[in-house]
Amino acid sequence: MSTARTSARQLGVAIRAVAVLTLALGIVYPLAVTGIGQAVANSQANGSPVSADGTTVGSALIGQDFTDDNGAALPQWFQSRPSAAGDGYDGGASSGSNLGPTNPDLAAAIEERRSAVAELEGVSPDEVPADAVTASSSGLDPHISPAYARLQVNRVAAERGLDPDEVLALVESAVQGRAGGVLGEPVVNVLKLNFALSELDT
């Protein structure tokens, strides 16, 4: 068999292999995985959206600010932890501040935030939890500690004319335990909490 015919046969086999693998791995497999994801875990496959009145207001997986155009906290809402991702909770710029614990800029920012949170909540700076003044490593964490959520109860209740005990009960019902009962710390998803708060307020 000539070299030319051998090369032509090998080229034909290669082309068929590429076509079959492209069909199998580039079309069939992605469609199958997408279909299974939509059927078995629809919400998670679509980014865990949170909707209000038929409108998507955010994702349960990505935090967001509850502030005005100037960055000031909207007092009628529970506040998220700070974010160093872009202009804050920017999914396209996920990152922490990358400043070490002894960095003077970070120390100054933490003290400034601590004073602002203490003033907003009407408490001593010593009562402000760490997650109220520090960003997560991703800058996208949608959770705060139960302690920080409880700290905000009186302010939110007063702004909305609600019974503080009712708002506190809402916070307690929103606490998510450790993963598998052992990993991590209990947390509260701020967007879900504020969504439940808006339902309570109507």
Backbone hydrogen bonds, N-H to C=O, Kabsch-Sander energy under -0.5 kcal/mol:
donor,donor_aa,acceptor,acceptor_aa,energy
6,T,2,S,-2.3
7,S,3,T,-2.5
8,A,4,A,-2.2
9,R,5,R,-2.4
10,Q,6,T,-2.5
11,L,7,S,-2.5
12,G,8,A,-2.3
13,V,9,R,-2.5
14,A,10,Q,-2.5
15,I,11,L,-2.5
16,R,12,G,-2.4
17,A,13,V,-2.6
18,V,14,A,-2.5
19,A,15,I,-2.4
20,V,16,R,-2.7
21,L,17,A,-2.8
22,T,18,V,-2.5
23,L,19,A,-2.3
24,A,20,V,-2.9
25,L,21,L,-3.1
26,G,21,L,-0.6
26,G,22,T,-1.8
27,I,23,L,-1.0
28,V,23,L,-2.8
29,Y,24,A,-2.7
31,L,27,I,-2.1
32,A,28,V,-2.5
33,V,29,Y,-2.7
34,T,30,P,-2.6
35,G,31,L,-2.5
36,I,32,A,-2.6
37,G,33,V,-2.7
38,Q,34,T,-2.5
39,A,35,G,-2.1
40,V,36,I,-3.1
41,A,37,G,-2.1
45,A,41,A,-2.8
46,N,42,N,-1.3
47,G,44,Q,-1.6
48,S,43,S,-3.1
50,V,58,G,-3.1
52,A,55,T,-3.0
55,T,52,A,-1.9
57,V,50,V,-3.0
58,G,50,V,-0.9
60,A,48,S,-3.0
62,I,59,S,-0.8
63,G,140,L,-2.4
68,D,72,A,-2.6
71,G,68,D,-2.0
74,L,66,F,-2.5
77,W,74,L,-2.0
86,G,84,A,-0.9
86,G,93,A,-0.5
88,G,85,A,-2.6
89,Y,139,G,-0.7
90,D,85,A,-1.3
91,G,89,Y,-0.8
93,A,90,D,-2.2
94,S,91,G,-0.6
95,S,138,S,-1.4
103,N,100,G,-1.9
107,A,103,N,-2.4
108,A,104,P,-2.3
109,A,105,D,-2.3
110,I,106,L,-2.6
111,E,107,A,-2.1
112,E,108,A,-2.2
113,R,109,A,-2.5
114,R,110,I,-2.9
115,S,111,E,-2.2
116,A,112,E,-2.1
117,V,113,R,-2.9
118,A,114,R,-2.5
119,E,115,S,-2.2
120,L,116,A,-2.4
121,E,117,V,-2.6
122,G,118,A,-1.2
123,V,118,A,-2.1
127,E,124,S,-2.0
128,V,125,P,-1.4
132,A,129,P,-1.2
133,V,130,A,-1.6
134,T,130,A,-1.0
136,S,82,P,-0.6
144,I,188,V,-2.2
149,A,145,S,-2.1
150,R,146,P,-2.9
151,L,147,A,-1.8
152,Q,148,Y,-0.9
152,Q,149,A,-0.8
153,V,150,R,-1.1
156,V,152,Q,-2.4
157,A,153,V,-2.8
158,A,154,N,-2.3
159,E,155,R,-2.3
160,R,156,V,-1.7
161,G,157,A,-0.9
161,G,158,A,-0.5
162,L,157,A,-2.6
166,E,163,D,-0.8
167,V,163,D,-1.9
168,L,164,P,-2.8
169,A,165,D,-2.1
170,L,166,E,-1.5
171,V,167,V,-2.1
172,E,168,L,-2.7
173,S,169,A,-2.0
174,A,170,L,-0.9
174,A,171,V,-0.9
175,V,171,V,-0.6
175,V,172,E,-0.8
176,Q,187,V,-3.6
177,G,175,V,-0.5
179,A,183,L,-1.9
181,G,178,R,-2.3
182,V,179,A,-1.6
183,L,179,A,-2.5
187,V,176,Q,-2.2
188,V,144,I,-2.5
189,N,174,A,-0.6
190,V,142,P,-2.3
190,V,188,V,-0.7
193,L,189,N,-2.3
194,N,190,V,-2.8
195,F,191,L,-2.3
196,A,192,K,-2.4
197,L,193,L,-2.4
198,S,194,N,-2.3
199,E,195,F,-1.7
200,L,196,A,-2.1
201,D,197,L,-1.8
202,T,199,E,-0.8
